[in-house]
Amino acid sequence: MKFAMFYQSVVSDWNHGNAHFLRGLVRALQSLGHEVTCYEQVDNWSLTHLLEERPDAVETFQVRFPDIRFIRYRNDATLDSFLRSALDGTDIAIVHEWNDSRVVECVTALCRKMSIRSMFHDTHYRVVLDDAYRASLNLEAFDHVIAYSSSLAERYDTLGFRNVSVIHEAADITVFHPVEVPKTEDVVYIGNYGDDDRCQEMEEYLFDVRRSLPELRYAIYGVRYPASVLARMRNGLAIDYRGWIPNALAPLAYSNGKVTLHIPRRQYVDLLPGTPTIRVFEVLAVATCLISVQWPDTEQLFTAGEDFAVVRNPGEMREAIAWLCEDETARDRIARHGLRTILDKHTCHHRARQLLEVVA
């Protein structure tokens, strides 16, 4: 089959974790014999920010992912004619929720006219919580909705949508796999500061705990950290802040650490329970020992305490970090268990086959 995928970006993963899964899904579908083309707006938010830091970002992506075909378009007077040409011969069009509403409307209208099946892919909480935003997307025009957790799918059900399937994100094991390197760091954290949806949690579980473990080496990667937080990390906290990291290099960063941390955003604890972020899958796929703040795994995707260590408060976080940075045997046991779970259940190949089942 021929797939057309409309996402904010496949090129840029600057504060855009959906690009991680999309790349792996594209590769998995292609390995199963399908044709995939990704489409993104030339001035999309994520790529615009990335180009400010890395002007050669597009060329670098093409070197790292030469097998992923992408086409950039302009959201202007040429949009309709461009989309008509792009969709010609397409069997399935998948549209991610983070697209301009005009693009979404044009794609679905053309899919109806051209007898192309359309799917809406939701990997966030904004659509089900923001009535005005949801209305702007005209979701009723889609043949199917793909939700990335059961709790999100349940929200769609309460809104009256019936053709909804759950397809979780997963690890792209063409990129994320074990890397044998020396442990140059004790604690590694990759995560963006973002929109005030886990600031307090980061203060308690990351920064305050770090103060009580001054002998350990901390490295943090991510973007959108306020200047005041950066100043504290570099001075009072003695944290090595390294800024944005391309997701293709994240396996090496994780592997350099004895442990890595997961601090879920509160929306995925309170509003959409059971929704793991892409980072959980990726850390386990590289066989790095993960310590996670407790979150409700309502779908039993993992075995808490075996796939990763679980902490319920900052005191337990401090104890877990101190213990696992010293106990290599325990780290290895947790890391191996997590890796096995990913390979058995949570790769992009698993999700590609799920998607094909939905299509069928």
N, C-alpha and C positions, 0 to 999 in steps of 0.2 A: 504494500500500500504506500501511498504518498501522503506524508504528513506536512502540514504547514503550521509552524508554532510562532505565535505572536507573544513575545515577552518584553518586559522593559529592556532587558539586555541579556545576551548570552556572552558577549565580549567582556563586560565589566562585572566584577564581583565586589566593587567598592560599596560597602554597606548594602549588599544585595545578595543575600544567601541563596535566593532562588536560582541564581545562575549556577550554583554548585550542582544541584540536582538536575537541572535542565541539561547541562553538558553530559552528565552520566546517562540520562535517559535517552538523549540523542544517540550516543554511542551504542547503547544497548539495543535500541530499535534497529540501528543500521547493522549491527552484528546479526540480527535476526532476519535480515534481508529486505528491510524497508527503507524507503527514501525519505529523508527529513531535511527541511530547510527552515531556518530560524529567521524571523523578521524583527527588526528593532528600529525605533525612531532614531534619526541621526543625532538629535540633541537630547536624548533621554537623560534623566537626572543622574543616574549612577555613572554612566560613561562620561558625562560632562565633568563631574567631580574627579573622576579618575584621571582624565586627560590633564587636569590642572596639576596633578602630581607626577604623572607619567605620560608625557606627550607621545611616546611610542607605544602606548597601550594596545592599539589595534594590531600593529605589526607583531608585537610580542605574543598576543593571543593567537595569531595565525601560525606562529612558529610552534607554540605549545600544543595547539589543537588544530592541526592541519586538516583533519578529517571532518570538522564541523563546518557545515556550510551556513553562512549567514548573509543576509542582504539588509542594508540600511535604507530607510525610506524617509521622506519628508511629509509631515502632516500639514499639507498645504493644498492648493488647487489641483495638484497632480495625484492626490491620494486615491481617488476612486479608480482612475485608469490604472494606476500602479497595482492596486489590489486585484482588479479584474485579471490582469496578466499574471500576477503571483499565484492566484488561486486556480488558474486554468489547469485542469487535470488532477487537482488535489482530491483526495478521498476524505481526509479528516483535517479539520482546522481546530487547533487548540489555542485558546486565548487566555492569557493570564490576567488576573484581576488588576494588576498594576499597569494598565494601559490607559491612554487617553480615551475618554468616553466616545469621542467622535470616531476613533479608530475601531473601537468595539462595535459601534453601531454599523459602520460601513462593512466590517467583516461579516457580521451576522446577516445583514441584508443581502449581501452577495452570496453567502452560503445558501440561503433560501432559494435565490434565483437560479443558482448553478447546481442545485441538488448535492451539496456538500454537507456532510455531517459536522456540526459545530459543538465544541465542548468548552465550557468555562472552567478554568483551573484556579481554585482559591486556596491560597497558602497564608492567609492573614485573618485577622479578626475585624478589619475595618468594614468589610462588605455587610456582614450580618449585624453589625452594631450601628452603622451609619445609614439611616433610612434614605437620606438625600443622595448619598453617594451610590447606594445600591440602585435607586431608581434611575440614576443617570446611565447605568450600564445596560438597562433593558434586558435583564437576565431571562425573561420569558421567551426571548427569541432563540435561546440556545437549546439544542437537543438534549444536552446532558451537562451536569455539573460534577466536577471532580473536587472533592474536599480532602484536605490532607490530614484529617483526623475525624473520628466518629463524633466527637462533641461538636465539631463544626458542622458535620452532616446533619446532626440532630437539630441544630439551629435552622438550617435550611428547611428541614421537615416542618418545623413549627411555622415557618413563613409560607408554607404551602407548596414547596418544590418537591416533586416526586422522583424525578430521574436524577438521583444523586448517588454517586459511588465514592467510597473511601479508598484513596491511594496515598499512603504515607510517603514522606520523603525517604531517602535511603542513601547509602554510601556509594560513591562512584569509585569502585575498586580499580579502575584503570589509573586512578590518581592516588587514592588512599589505600595504602598497603604497608605492612611493616617495613621499617627502614632501620638497618643496623648502624647506629652511630653512637659515639660516646655521649654520656649524660652530662652535658655542660651546664644545665640549669637544674634547680630543684623543682620549681613550680613554674609552669607555663600557663598563661591564660590568653586565649584569643577571643575577643568579643568587643563589640562596638558600644560606646556609651549611650548614644541614641537619644530618644525622646522622653527622658525622665520616667521610663517604665521599669527600671531596675536600679536606679541610682542609689536608693537606700540600701538595697540588698548588696550592692557592690561595696558600699561603705562598710557594712557589717561583716560580710563574708570574705572580702578581698583585702581592703585597706586596713581595717582594724586588726584582723588576724595577722596580717603581715607585720604589724608593729610588735606583736608578741613573739615573732619568729625572726629576729633580726639576723641570725646567723645563716639563714637560707638565701639562695639566689633566686630572685623573681624576675621573670621576663613577661611583658604584656604587649600584645599586638592589638590594634584596632583603630577606629577613626571616631571622630566627633566627640573627643574628650575636651571639656572646657579648659581654658588656660590655667585656671586655678587648680584643677585636678592634676594637670600635667606638671605644674610647679611642685605640688606635694609629692608626686611620684618620684621626681628627679632629685628632690632635696630631702625632705624629712623622711620619706619612706624608702629611699634607696632602691627603687624599682627601675629596672632597665626597660624603659618604654621605647618600643621600636616602630610604632606607627602602623600604617597599612601594610598588610602582607598579601601578596597574590595567593589565592586559594591553592594554586598548584604547588606552592612552596610550603603550605601549612603542614603536610606530613613530616617534613624535615624538622620544622619548629616543634611540633608535638613530640617527635621522637627524641629531641634534644633534652626533654624534661623528664624528671623522674615521675612527676604527676602533673596532670592538668585538671583544671577546675571547670565546672559547669554551674552557672548561676542563671536559672531560668527567669525570663521576664514574667512579671506578676500576672499578665493577662493569660499566660499559659498554665498558670496554677489555679487562678480563680475563675476566669471567664470561660476558658476552653481547656478544661482539665484533660490530661492524657495526650497532649500535643507536644511531642519532643521536637526540639529544634534540630537542624541539620548537623550541628556541631557534635551532638551525642553520637550519631551514627559514624561520623568521620573520625572522631578520637578513637572509638573502639576498633575501627577498621585498620588503624595503624598499630594496634596492640600497645597503646599507651594506657597506663593506669589512670582512670578517671575518678575524681571525687565530685559528686553532684549534690547540690542542695536538694532536699527531698521535693519531689513533684509527684502528683497522682498519676501513676501509669495505669489508667483505667482499662486499657486494652491488653495489658500484660505483654507488651512488646519485648520487655527485658526482664531479667531477674535481678531485682535490686539487691545489692549486697554481694552479688556474685559477678555480674557483668561490670558493675562499678560500685564503689563505696558510696554510702548515703549518709548525709549529715542533716540534722534537724535544727541546728542552731550554731551560732558562731563558735561556741566552745567546742562542739563536736568537730567543726571544721578544723580548728587548730589542732586538736588531738589527732585527727585523721592525717593531716599533712605531716605532722611530726613523726607519726608512726610509719607511714608509708615511704617517706623519704629515707628512713633508716632500714626498713624491712624489704629487701630486694625480692625475697621469696614470695612474700605476700603480693607485692606489686606484679610480679610475673604471673602469679596465679589469677589475679583479677583480669589482667590484660589478655591472657590467653582465653579466658572464658568469654570475655566481651567480643574478641575477634571471632570466636566460633559462632556466637550468636549472629553476628553480622553476616558471615559467610553462609550460614544456614537459612537466614530469613530476610535480611535487610540490605540487599544490594540493588543497584539500579536495574540489573537484569530481572530480579524478582518483580520490580515495579513495572517494567516494560511488558512482561507477560500478563500482569494484572490489567494493564491498560488494553492490551489486545483482547483479553477476555471481555472487558466492558464493550469494546468496539464490536465484538462478535455477537 
